[in-house]
Each structure stands twice: as C-alpha cells, then as structure tokens.
Amino acid sequence: MTITLCDKSTINAVDWQRLSHLLAAGGLNQRPLQQVEQAWRNNTFCWFGYHDGELVATARAISDLTWASYVADIVVSPSHQGRGYGKQLMTDIVKTLLPFGKLFIYSVPEKTGFYQQYGFRFLTTGMVCATAESLFKLEQSGYIR
C-alpha cells in the first residue's frame, strides 16, 4: 500500500488545520495554526502524504542545497501507521536530500531506531541553544541531559 506523496509545489492546497491536528496526533505537540503554516512555507522542502485524499503524513526540511539539510516534523497519522507509509516517506526524503550532502534530523527519543534504518547515526557533538523554559522542556522530554 502506498500514499500519494506531494512536494512543496502543492503547498497552497494544504489544509493547515488538518496538518496541525496530524502533528499533535503524531506526538509532536499542538502548535499554533499560523506558526505551522509559516514553518512549512519557510522550508526548502516539504512532503505531504495523502491516502484517499486525506492528509496522513508530512515532513519538512531546510537545506543549503550544497552541504547539509535538516529534516524535521516527520509524522504519519497513528491511524495509518504500520502500512509502510513512514518507509515510503523516509525513502523519498533520503533520495531527495542526500545529493545535497549530510542530513541531520531532530527526532523524538522513541523513534531514533526507525531513522537508523535509513542510515542516520548518532552525533557526539550535537548541541542546542534555547531559552531556559525550552531547555527545561527538552530535558523533561528526554531530548537533552
């Protein structure tokens, strides 16, 4: 079974309310609708996965199109997981971005094993700078020590 994957050229047809709900359902927290749209529109690459016309998967990436790309917010609706949609999405992401150099990913802790299947490795030098409140939340969620 496959999903229909669309790229950023279809961004004007996106149902931002549905995308926001998809992120929250996938464990990536509820976010303000306007910021969700702004984030996706400001990325170099976007993926939108549809099953029978319903948005069930998404991802986004920023890239310098030369040395590095950063992938974020990869999610498949929980009701559509286990059907190979995540694999289809990740295969397309890696195929699209790897020609532009290294791929970096920000993953929820419990999904790192999934990304390792696609060649992702842990960094020993990854770091983050954020407000004290954001750092506290990241620490509480298991992202940083």
DSSP file with accessible surface (Angstrom, degrees, kcal/mol):
  #  RESIDUE AA STRUCTURE BP1 BP2  ACC     N-H-->O    O-->H-N    N-H-->O    O-->H-N    TCO  KAPPA ALPHA  PHI   PSI    X-CA   Y-CA   Z-CA
    1    1 A M              0   0  153      0, 0.0     2,-0.3     0, 0.0     0, 0.0   0.000 360.0 360.0 360.0 140.1    0.0    0.0    0.0
    2    2 A T        -     0   0  103     86,-0.0     2,-0.3    83,-0.0    83,-0.1  -0.896 360.0-134.1-131.1 162.2    1.3    3.5   -0.8
    3    3 A I        -     0   0    4     -2,-0.3     2,-0.7    81,-0.1    48,-0.2  -0.765  31.6-107.4-107.2 158.8    0.4    7.1   -0.2
    4    4 A T  E     -A   50   0A  95     46,-2.9    46,-2.6    -2,-0.3     2,-0.5  -0.807  37.3-153.0 -85.6 115.3    0.4    9.8   -2.8
    5    5 A L  E     -A   49   0A  44     -2,-0.7     2,-0.3    44,-0.2    44,-0.2  -0.812  13.1-173.2 -94.5 128.7    3.4   12.0   -1.9
    6    6 A C  E     -A   48   0A  33     42,-2.8    42,-2.3    -2,-0.5     2,-0.1  -0.882  10.4-143.3-117.1 152.6    3.3   15.6   -2.9
    7    7 A D    >   -     0   0   89     -2,-0.3     3,-2.2    40,-0.2    40,-0.2  -0.301  43.1 -73.5-104.9-168.7    6.1   18.2   -2.6
    8    8 A K  G >  S+     0   0   66     38,-0.5     3,-2.2     1,-0.3     4,-0.2   0.743 118.1  77.4 -62.7 -20.8    6.2   21.9   -1.8
    9    9 A S  G 3  S+     0   0  100      1,-0.3    -1,-0.3    37,-0.2     3,-0.3   0.715  95.0  51.0 -63.1 -15.2    4.7   22.8   -5.2
   10   10 A T  G X  S+     0   0   45     -3,-2.2     3,-2.1     1,-0.2     4,-0.3   0.271  74.7 113.6-102.4  12.9    1.3   21.7   -3.7
   11   11 A I  G X   +     0   0   14     -3,-2.2     3,-1.4     1,-0.3    -1,-0.2   0.784  66.5  63.7 -61.0 -29.3    1.6   23.8   -0.5
   12   12 A N  G 3  S+     0   0  131     -3,-0.3    -1,-0.3     1,-0.3    -2,-0.1   0.681 100.7  53.6 -70.4 -13.5   -1.3   26.2   -1.5
   13   13 A A  G <  S+     0   0   83     -3,-2.1    -1,-0.3     2,-0.1    -2,-0.2   0.442  82.2 121.0 -96.7   0.0   -3.7   23.2   -1.3
   14   14 A V    <   -     0   0   10     -3,-1.4     2,-1.0    -4,-0.3     3,-0.1  -0.411  62.6-135.8 -71.5 136.4   -2.7   22.1    2.2
   15   15 A D     >  -     0   0   95      1,-0.2     4,-2.3    -2,-0.1     5,-0.2  -0.811  19.5-167.0 -87.4 100.8   -5.4   22.0    4.9
   16   16 A W  H  > S+     0   0   27     -2,-1.0     4,-2.5     1,-0.2     5,-0.2   0.827  84.1  55.7 -66.8 -30.9   -3.4   23.7    7.7
   17   17 A Q  H  > S+     0   0   90      2,-0.2     4,-2.2     1,-0.2    -1,-0.2   0.936 109.8  46.4 -64.1 -45.3   -6.0   22.7   10.3
   18   18 A R  H  > S+     0   0   55      2,-0.2     4,-2.5     1,-0.2    -2,-0.2   0.905 112.0  51.1 -63.6 -41.5   -5.6   19.1    9.3
   19   19 A L  H  X S+     0   0    0     -4,-2.3     4,-2.3     2,-0.2    -2,-0.2   0.929 109.4  50.4 -63.2 -42.9   -1.8   19.4    9.3
   20   20 A S  H  X S+     0   0    1     -4,-2.5     4,-2.0     1,-0.2    -2,-0.2   0.922 112.2  47.1 -61.4 -42.4   -1.8   20.9   12.8
   21   21 A H  H  X S+     0   0   86     -4,-2.2     4,-3.0     1,-0.2    -1,-0.2   0.883 109.0  55.5 -66.0 -38.4   -4.0   18.0   14.1
   22   22 A L  H  X S+     0   0    1     -4,-2.5     4,-2.1     2,-0.2    -2,-0.2   0.919 107.5  49.2 -60.2 -45.5   -1.7   15.5   12.3
   23   23 A L  H  <>S+     0   0    1     -4,-2.3     5,-2.8     2,-0.2     6,-0.3   0.937 113.8  45.4 -60.2 -46.4    1.3   16.9   14.2
   24   24 A A  H ><5S+     0   0   30     -4,-2.0     3,-1.7     4,-0.2     5,-0.5   0.932 112.8  49.7 -65.3 -43.6   -0.5   16.7   17.6
   25   25 A A  H 3<5S+     0   0   58     -4,-3.0    -1,-0.2     1,-0.3    -2,-0.2   0.846 107.3  56.5 -63.9 -32.4   -1.9   13.2   16.9
   26   26 A G  T 3<5S-     0   0   27     -4,-2.1    -1,-0.3    -5,-0.2    -2,-0.2   0.340 124.0-102.6 -82.3   5.7    1.6   12.1   16.0
   27   27 A G  T < 5S+     0   0   51     -3,-1.7    -3,-0.2    -5,-0.1    -2,-0.1   0.640  90.8 117.5  87.5  14.4    3.0   13.2   19.3
   28   28 A L  S   <S-     0   0   22     -5,-2.8    -4,-0.2    -6,-0.2    -3,-0.1   0.151  79.1-107.4-101.8  19.5    4.7   16.4   18.1
   29   29 A N        -     0   0  124     -5,-0.5     2,-0.3    -6,-0.3    -1,-0.1   0.482  34.7 -75.4  73.2 147.7    2.5   18.7   20.2
   30   30 A Q        -     0   0  111     -6,-0.1    -9,-0.1    -7,-0.1   -10,-0.0  -0.580  55.1-171.0 -72.8 133.7   -0.3   21.0   19.4
   31   31 A R        -     0   0   66     -2,-0.3    -7,-0.1   -11,-0.2     5,-0.1  -0.941  33.7 -85.7-128.7 152.8    1.1   24.2   17.7
   32   32 A P     >  -     0   0   74      0, 0.0     4,-2.1     0, 0.0     3,-0.3  -0.329  38.6-130.4 -59.1 132.5   -0.5   27.5   16.8
   33   33 A L  H  > S+     0   0   66      1,-0.2     4,-2.3     2,-0.2     5,-0.2   0.879 104.7  52.2 -54.1 -45.5   -2.0   27.1   13.3
   34   34 A Q  H  > S+     0   0  160      1,-0.2     4,-2.4     2,-0.2    -1,-0.2   0.894 110.0  49.3 -62.5 -37.4   -0.4   30.3   11.9
   35   35 A Q  H  > S+     0   0  118     -3,-0.3     4,-2.8     2,-0.2    -1,-0.2   0.863 107.3  54.9 -71.5 -34.8    3.0   29.1   13.0
   36   36 A V  H  X S+     0   0    3     -4,-2.1     4,-2.3     2,-0.2     5,-0.2   0.965 111.5  44.3 -60.1 -50.4    2.5   25.7   11.5
   37   37 A E  H  X S+     0   0   63     -4,-2.3     4,-2.6     1,-0.2     5,-0.2   0.932 113.8  50.3 -61.0 -44.8    1.8   27.3    8.1
   38   38 A Q  H  X S+     0   0  113     -4,-2.4     4,-1.8    -5,-0.2    -1,-0.2   0.922 109.8  50.8 -60.0 -44.0    4.7   29.7    8.4
   39   39 A A  H  < S+     0   0   28     -4,-2.8     4,-0.3     1,-0.2    -1,-0.2   0.937 113.2  44.0 -61.0 -46.9    7.1   26.9    9.3
   40   40 A W  H >< S+     0   0    0     -4,-2.3     3,-1.3     1,-0.2    -1,-0.2   0.922 113.2  50.9 -67.3 -41.7    6.1   24.7    6.3
   41   41 A R  H 3< S+     0   0   81     -4,-2.6    -1,-0.2     1,-0.3    -2,-0.2   0.825 107.7  54.4 -64.8 -29.1    6.1   27.7    3.9
   42   42 A N  T 3< S+     0   0  113     -4,-1.8    -1,-0.3    -5,-0.2     2,-0.2   0.404  90.2  98.5 -87.9   3.8    9.6   28.8    5.0
   43   43 A N  S <  S-     0   0    5     -3,-1.3    19,-0.2    -4,-0.3     3,-0.1  -0.597  72.3-135.4 -90.8 155.0   11.2   25.4    4.4
   44   44 A T  S    S+     0   0   55     17,-0.8     2,-0.4    -2,-0.2    18,-0.2   0.884  91.9  24.1 -71.1 -40.7   13.2   24.4    1.3
   45   45 A F  E     + B   0  61A  41     16,-2.7    16,-2.5   -38,-0.1     2,-0.3  -0.963  64.8 179.3-129.1 145.2   11.4   21.0    1.0
   46   46 A C  E     - B   0  60A   2     -2,-0.4   -38,-0.5    14,-0.2     2,-0.4  -0.989  10.0-158.9-140.1 148.6    8.0   19.7    2.2
   47   47 A W  E     - B   0  59A   7     12,-2.6    12,-1.5    -2,-0.3     2,-0.4  -0.993   5.4-173.7-127.4 138.0    6.3   16.4    1.8
   48   48 A F  E     -AB   6  58A   0    -42,-2.3   -42,-2.8    -2,-0.4     2,-0.5  -0.987   9.8-158.3-131.6 120.1    2.6   15.8    2.1
   49   49 A G  E     -AB   5  57A   0      8,-3.1     7,-3.1    -2,-0.4     8,-1.5  -0.887   9.0-168.1-106.2 126.7    1.3   12.2    2.1
   50   50 A Y  E     -AB   4  55A  41    -46,-2.6   -46,-2.9    -2,-0.5     2,-0.5  -0.926  12.6-169.3-117.4 136.6   -2.3   11.6    1.1
   51   51 A H  E >  S- B   0  54A  33      3,-2.5     3,-2.1    -2,-0.4   -48,-0.1  -0.989  85.6 -18.8-120.4 117.6   -4.4    8.4    1.5
   52   52 A D  T 3  S-     0   0  151     -2,-0.5    -1,-0.1     1,-0.3     3,-0.1   0.888 129.8 -52.3  51.3  41.2   -7.7    8.6   -0.4
   53   53 A G  T 3  S+     0   0   69      1,-0.2     2,-0.5   -49,-0.0    -1,-0.3   0.411 113.4 118.8  81.5  -4.3   -7.4   12.4   -0.4
   54   54 A E  E <  S-B   51   0A  85     -3,-2.1    -3,-2.5   -36,-0.0     2,-0.5  -0.832  70.1-120.0 -98.3 132.5   -6.8   12.6    3.3
   55   55 A L  E     +B   50   0A   6     -2,-0.5    -5,-0.2    -5,-0.2     3,-0.1  -0.565  47.6 154.3 -69.4 115.7   -3.5   14.1    4.6
   56   56 A V  E     +     0   0A   0     -7,-3.1    21,-3.3    -2,-0.5     2,-0.3   0.421  56.8  31.1-124.4  -4.9   -2.0   11.3    6.7
   57   57 A A  E     +BC  49  76A   0     -8,-1.5    -8,-3.1    19,-0.2     2,-0.3  -0.995  56.7 166.7-153.9 151.7    1.8   12.1    6.6
   58   58 A T  E     +BC  48  75A   0     17,-2.3    17,-2.5    -2,-0.3     2,-0.3  -0.983   5.4 172.0-157.8 164.4    4.1   15.1    6.4
   59   59 A A  E     -B   47   0A   0    -12,-1.5   -12,-2.6    -2,-0.3     2,-0.3  -0.942  11.3-158.8-165.0 162.9    7.8   16.2    6.8
   60   60 A R  E     -BC  46  72A  43     12,-2.0    12,-2.9    -2,-0.3     2,-0.3  -0.978   5.4-170.8-146.7 158.9    9.8   19.3    6.1
   61   61 A A  E     -BC  45  71A   0    -16,-2.5   -16,-2.7    -2,-0.3   -17,-0.8  -0.991  14.9-149.4-152.4 143.0   13.4   20.2    5.6
   62   62 A I  E     + C   0  70A  79      8,-2.1     8,-2.9    -2,-0.3     2,-0.3  -0.852  28.0 175.8-105.2 148.0   15.7   23.2    5.3
   63   63 A S  E     - C   0  69A  20     -2,-0.4     6,-0.2     6,-0.2    40,-0.0  -0.996  42.4-147.4-152.6 146.9   18.7   22.9    3.1
   64   64 A D        -     0   0   79      4,-2.1     5,-0.1    -2,-0.3    -1,-0.1   0.439  46.0-131.2 -88.9  -1.2   21.6   24.9    1.8
   65   65 A L  S    S+     0   0   85      3,-0.4    36,-0.1     1,-0.1     4,-0.1   0.671  92.5  61.1  60.3  21.8   21.4   22.7   -1.3
   66   66 A T  S    S-     0   0   83      2,-0.3    -1,-0.1    34,-0.3     3,-0.1   0.571 117.6  -4.0-136.6 -57.6   25.1   22.2   -1.1
   67   67 A W  S    S+     0   0  180      1,-0.3    35,-2.1    34,-0.1     2,-0.3   0.652 115.5  21.5-120.1 -27.9   26.4   20.6    2.1
   68   68 A A  E     - d   0 102A  25     33,-0.3    -4,-2.1     2,-0.0    -3,-0.4  -0.999  43.6-168.8-153.3 149.2   23.6   19.9    4.5
   69   69 A S  E     -Cd  63 103A   3     33,-2.3    35,-2.7    -2,-0.3     2,-0.5  -0.981  14.6-147.8-134.4 148.2   19.9   19.5    5.1
   70   70 A Y  E     -Cd  62 104A  79     -8,-2.9    -8,-2.1    -2,-0.3     2,-0.4  -0.975  13.6-158.4-119.8 120.7   17.9   19.5    8.3
   71   71 A V  E     +Cd  61 105A   0     33,-3.3    35,-1.3    -2,-0.5     2,-0.3  -0.824  19.0 167.3-102.5 137.5   14.8   17.3    8.4
   72   72 A A  E     +C   60   0A   3    -12,-2.9   -12,-2.0    -2,-0.4    35,-0.1  -0.957  45.4  25.0-145.2 162.7   12.0   17.9   11.0
   73   73 A D  E     +     0   0A  18     33,-0.4     2,-0.6    -2,-0.3    -1,-0.1   0.850  61.4 174.0  53.0  46.5    8.5   17.0   11.9
   74   74 A I  E     +     0   0A  21    -15,-0.1     2,-0.3    -3,-0.1   -15,-0.2  -0.735  15.1 159.5 -81.7 120.8    8.3   13.7   10.1
   75   75 A V  E     -C   58   0A   8    -17,-2.5   -17,-2.3    -2,-0.6     2,-0.4  -0.998  32.1-166.1-150.1 142.0    5.0   12.2   11.1
   76   76 A V  E     -C   57   0A  14     -2,-0.3   -19,-0.2   -19,-0.2     5,-0.1  -0.991  44.4 -99.4-121.8 134.4    2.4    9.6   10.0
   77   77 A S    >>  -     0   0    8    -21,-3.3     3,-2.4    -2,-0.4     4,-0.5  -0.246  28.8-126.7 -50.7 132.7   -1.0    9.6   11.4
   78   78 A P  G >4 S+     0   0   63      0, 0.0     3,-1.0     0, 0.0    -1,-0.1   0.855 110.6  58.5 -53.4 -34.1   -1.3    7.0   14.2
   79   79 A S  G 34 S+     0   0   76      1,-0.2    -2,-0.1     3,-0.0   -23,-0.0   0.623 111.5  41.9 -72.3 -10.1   -4.3    5.5   12.4
   80   80 A H  G X4 S+     0   0   13     -3,-2.4     3,-0.7   -24,-0.2     5,-0.4   0.292  87.8 115.5-118.1   8.0   -2.2    5.0    9.3
   81   81 A Q  T <<  +     0   0   89     -3,-1.0    -4,-0.0    -4,-0.5     0, 0.0  -0.362  63.4  41.6 -75.5 157.2    1.0    3.7   10.9
   82   82 A G  T 3  S+     0   0   88     -2,-0.1    -1,-0.2     1,-0.0    -3,-0.0   0.555  88.2  95.5  84.8   8.7    2.1    0.1   10.2
   83   83 A R  S <  S-     0   0   96     -3,-0.7    -2,-0.1     0, 0.0    -1,-0.0   0.309 103.9-100.5-110.6   3.1    1.2    0.3    6.5
   84   84 A G  S  > S+     0   0   37    -82,-0.0     4,-2.3     3,-0.0     5,-0.2   0.502  87.9 122.8  90.5   4.9    4.7    1.3    5.1
   85   85 A Y  H  > S+     0   0    1     -5,-0.4     4,-2.6     2,-0.2     5,-0.2   0.889  73.9  51.1 -68.2 -39.3    3.9    5.0    4.8
   86   86 A G  H  > S+     0   0   17      2,-0.2     4,-2.9     1,-0.2     5,-0.2   0.909 110.8  49.3 -62.4 -40.7    6.7    6.0    7.0
   87   87 A K  H  > S+     0   0  132      2,-0.2     4,-2.6     1,-0.2     5,-0.2   0.922 111.4  48.9 -63.3 -44.7    9.1    3.9    5.0
   88   88 A Q  H  X S+     0   0   51     -4,-2.3     4,-1.9     2,-0.2    -2,-0.2   0.930 113.7  46.8 -61.0 -44.1    7.8    5.4    1.8
   89   89 A L  H  X S+     0   0    0     -4,-2.6     4,-2.5     2,-0.2    -2,-0.2   0.944 114.0  46.4 -64.4 -48.5    8.2    8.9    3.2
   90   90 A M  H  X S+     0   0    0     -4,-2.9     4,-2.7     1,-0.2     5,-0.3   0.889 109.5  54.6 -64.7 -38.1   11.7    8.3    4.5
   91   91 A T  H  X S+     0   0   73     -4,-2.6     4,-2.3    -5,-0.2    -1,-0.2   0.930 111.5  45.0 -60.7 -43.1   12.9    6.7    1.3
   92   92 A D  H  X S+     0   0   48     -4,-1.9     4,-2.5    -5,-0.2    -2,-0.2   0.903 112.0  52.2 -68.5 -39.7   11.8    9.8   -0.6
   93   93 A I  H  X S+     0   0    0     -4,-2.5     4,-2.7     2,-0.2     5,-0.3   0.954 113.1  43.3 -60.3 -51.1   13.3   12.2    1.9
   94   94 A V  H  X S+     0   0   29     -4,-2.7     4,-2.5     1,-0.2    -2,-0.2   0.931 114.3  50.5 -63.5 -43.9   16.7   10.4    1.7
   95   95 A K  H  < S+     0   0  152     -4,-2.3    -1,-0.2    -5,-0.3    -2,-0.2   0.903 116.1  42.6 -60.5 -40.1   16.6   10.1   -2.1
   96   96 A T  H  < S+     0   0   42     -4,-2.5    -2,-0.2    -5,-0.2    -1,-0.2   0.917 124.1  32.2 -73.1 -43.2   15.7   13.8   -2.4
   97   97 A L  H >< S+     0   0    0     -4,-2.7     3,-2.3    -5,-0.2    -3,-0.2   0.781  97.0  76.8 -93.2 -29.4   18.2   15.2    0.1
   98   98 A L  G >< S+     0   0  103     -4,-2.5     3,-2.0    -5,-0.3    -1,-0.2   0.857  87.5  63.2 -57.4 -33.9   21.2   13.0    0.2
   99   99 A P  G 3  S+     0   0  102      0, 0.0    -1,-0.3     0, 0.0    -2,-0.1   0.742  98.5  59.6 -61.4 -17.1   22.6   14.5   -3.1
  100  100 A F  G <  S-     0   0   60     -3,-2.3   -34,-0.3     1,-0.3     2,-0.3   0.147 117.6-105.1 -96.5  18.5   22.8   17.8   -1.2
  101  101 A G  S <  S+     0   0   28     -3,-2.0    -1,-0.3   -36,-0.1   -33,-0.3  -0.674  74.7  12.9 102.1-151.8   25.2   16.4    1.5
  102  102 A K  E     -d   68   0A 125    -35,-2.1   -33,-2.3    -2,-0.3     2,-0.5  -0.302  60.3-144.4 -67.5 147.4   24.7   15.4    5.1
  103  103 A L  E     -d   69   0A  26    -35,-0.2     2,-0.4   -33,-0.1   -33,-0.2  -0.949  13.1-167.8-113.2 130.2   21.2   15.0    6.5
  104  104 A F  E     -d   70   0A  72    -35,-2.7   -33,-3.3    -2,-0.5     2,-0.4  -0.908   5.7-165.6-113.9 146.8   20.5   16.0   10.1
  105  105 A I  E     -d   71   0A  44     -2,-0.4     2,-0.6   -35,-0.2   -33,-0.2  -0.984  19.5-151.0-136.5 144.9   17.4   15.0   12.0
  106  106 A Y        +     0   0  110    -35,-1.3   -33,-0.4    -2,-0.4     2,-0.3  -0.971  35.0 178.8-111.9 109.5   15.7   16.1   15.2
  107  107 A S        -     0   0   20     -2,-0.6     5,-0.1   -35,-0.1    -2,-0.0  -0.848  36.7-107.6-118.4 149.9   13.7   13.1   16.4
  108  108 A V    >   -     0   0   23     -2,-0.3     3,-2.1     1,-0.1     4,-0.4  -0.493  45.0-112.6 -66.3 143.9   11.6   12.2   19.3
  109  109 A P  G >  S+     0   0   48      0, 0.0     3,-1.1     0, 0.0     4,-0.3   0.860 113.0  55.1 -52.8 -38.1   13.6    9.9   21.5
  110  110 A E  G 3  S+     0   0  152      1,-0.2     4,-0.1     2,-0.1     3,-0.1   0.561 105.2  54.2 -77.4  -4.1   11.5    6.8   20.9
  111  111 A K  G X> S+     0   0   84     -3,-2.1     4,-1.5     1,-0.1     3,-0.6   0.432  74.1  98.6-107.0   1.3   11.8    7.0   17.1
  112  112 A T  H <> S+     0   0   44     -3,-1.1     4,-1.7    -4,-0.4    -1,-0.1   0.872  80.1  57.5 -60.5 -35.6   15.6    7.1   16.7
  113  113 A G  H 3> S+     0   0   39     -4,-0.3     4,-0.8     1,-0.2    -1,-0.3   0.875 102.4  55.2 -61.4 -37.3   15.7    3.4   15.9
  114  114 A F  H X4 S+     0   0   58     -3,-0.6     3,-0.9     1,-0.2     4,-0.3   0.935 108.4  47.7 -60.1 -45.1   13.4    3.9   13.0
  115  115 A Y  H ><>S+     0   0   19     -4,-1.5     3,-1.8     1,-0.2     5,-1.5   0.808  99.0  67.4 -71.4 -26.1   15.7    6.5   11.5
  116  116 A Q  H ><5S+     0   0   96     -4,-1.7     3,-1.8     1,-0.3    -1,-0.2   0.825  88.9  67.4 -62.2 -27.4   18.8    4.4   11.9
  117  117 A Q  T <<5S+     0   0  134     -3,-0.9    -1,-0.3    -4,-0.8    -2,-0.2   0.710  99.5  51.5 -62.5 -20.4   17.2    2.0    9.3
  118  118 A Y  T < 5S-     0   0   46     -3,-1.8    -1,-0.3    -4,-0.3    -2,-0.2   0.145 130.9 -89.4-107.0  18.9   17.8    4.9    6.8
  119  119 A G  T < 5S+     0   0   61     -3,-1.8     2,-0.2     1,-0.3    -3,-0.2   0.457  76.3 146.7  92.6   3.3   21.5    5.4    7.6
  120  120 A F      < -     0   0   26     -5,-1.5     2,-0.3    -8,-0.1    -1,-0.3  -0.523  26.0-168.5 -75.0 139.0   21.1    8.0   10.3
  121  121 A R        -     0   0  219     -2,-0.2     2,-0.2    -6,-0.0    -1,-0.0  -0.907  26.8 -99.1-124.8 155.5   23.8    7.8   13.1
  122  122 A F        -     0   0  138     -2,-0.3     2,-0.3     1,-0.0     0, 0.0  -0.487  33.5-137.3 -74.4 140.8   24.1    9.5   16.4
  123  123 A L        -     0   0  104     -2,-0.2     3,-0.1     1,-0.1    -1,-0.0  -0.773   8.9-159.1 -94.3 144.3   26.3   12.6   16.7
  124  124 A T  S    S+     0   0  143     -2,-0.3    -1,-0.1     1,-0.1    -2,-0.0   0.566  92.7  46.9 -93.9 -10.1   28.6   13.0   19.7
  125  125 A T  S    S+     0   0  106      2,-0.1    -1,-0.1     0, 0.0     2,-0.1   0.252  74.4 131.7-117.1  11.6   28.8   16.8   19.1
  126  126 A G        +     0   0   55     -3,-0.1     2,-0.3     1,-0.0    -4,-0.0  -0.419  31.8 174.4 -66.6 138.0   25.1   17.8   18.6
  127  127 A M        -     0   0  182     -2,-0.1     2,-0.3    17,-0.0    -2,-0.1  -0.939  18.6-153.6-141.3 163.6   24.2   20.8   20.7
  128  128 A V        -     0   0   76     -2,-0.3     2,-0.4     2,-0.0     7,-0.0  -0.993   2.5-161.9-141.3 146.5   21.2   23.1   21.2
  129  129 A C        +     0   0  127     -2,-0.3     2,-0.3     6,-0.0    -2,-0.0  -0.999  32.8 135.0-126.7 128.5   20.8   26.7   22.4
  130  130 A A        -     0   0   39     -2,-0.4    -2,-0.0     1,-0.0     0, 0.0  -0.946  56.0 -63.8-158.6 176.6   17.4   27.9   23.6
  131  131 A T     >  -     0   0   90     -2,-0.3     4,-2.9     1,-0.1     5,-0.2  -0.250  52.7-107.5 -65.4 161.2   15.5   29.8   26.3
  132  132 A A  H  > S+     0   0   85      1,-0.2     4,-2.4     2,-0.2     5,-0.2   0.901 121.7  51.7 -58.7 -39.7   15.6   28.4   29.8
  133  133 A E  H  > S+     0   0  125      2,-0.2     4,-2.2     1,-0.2    -1,-0.2   0.929 111.3  46.2 -63.8 -45.4   12.0   27.3   29.5
  134  134 A S  H  > S+     0   0   52      1,-0.2     4,-2.5     2,-0.2    -2,-0.2   0.910 112.1  51.0 -64.8 -41.3   12.6   25.5   26.2
  135  135 A L  H  X S+     0   0   55     -4,-2.9     4,-2.6     2,-0.2    -1,-0.2   0.911 109.0  51.8 -63.4 -39.7   15.7   23.8   27.6
  136  136 A F  H  X S+     0   0  120     -4,-2.4     4,-2.7    -5,-0.2    -2,-0.2   0.938 110.9  47.4 -60.9 -45.5   13.7   22.6   30.6
  137  137 A K  H  X S+     0   0  119     -4,-2.2     4,-1.7     1,-0.2    -2,-0.2   0.904 111.8  50.4 -63.5 -41.2   11.0   21.1   28.4
  138  138 A L  H  <>S+     0   0   24     -4,-2.5     5,-2.6     2,-0.2     6,-0.8   0.911 112.2  47.4 -62.7 -41.5   13.6   19.4   26.2
  139  139 A E  H ><5S+     0   0  101     -4,-2.6     3,-1.4     1,-0.2    -2,-0.2   0.933 111.1  50.6 -65.9 -43.9   15.3   17.9   29.3
  140  140 A Q  H 3<5S+     0   0  126     -4,-2.7    -1,-0.2     1,-0.3    -2,-0.2   0.804 110.2  51.2 -63.6 -29.5   12.0   16.8   30.7
  141  141 A S  T 3<5S-     0   0   73     -4,-1.7    -1,-0.3    -5,-0.2    -2,-0.2   0.420 118.9-108.7 -89.6  -1.5   11.1   15.1   27.4
  142  142 A G  T < 5S+     0   0   49     -3,-1.4    -3,-0.2    -4,-0.3    -2,-0.1   0.618  86.2 117.2  88.4  12.0   14.4   13.2   27.2
  143  143 A Y  S   <S+     0   0   74     -5,-2.6     2,-0.3    -6,-0.2    -4,-0.2   0.795  79.1  21.4 -81.7 -32.6   16.0   15.2   24.4
  144  144 A I              0   0   52     -6,-0.8    -2,-0.2    -9,-0.1    -1,-0.1  -0.932 360.0 360.0-133.6 161.7   18.9   16.6   26.4
  145  145 A R              0   0  273     -2,-0.3    -6,-0.1    -3,-0.1    -5,-0.1  -0.692 360.0 360.0-101.4 360.0   20.8   15.6   29.5
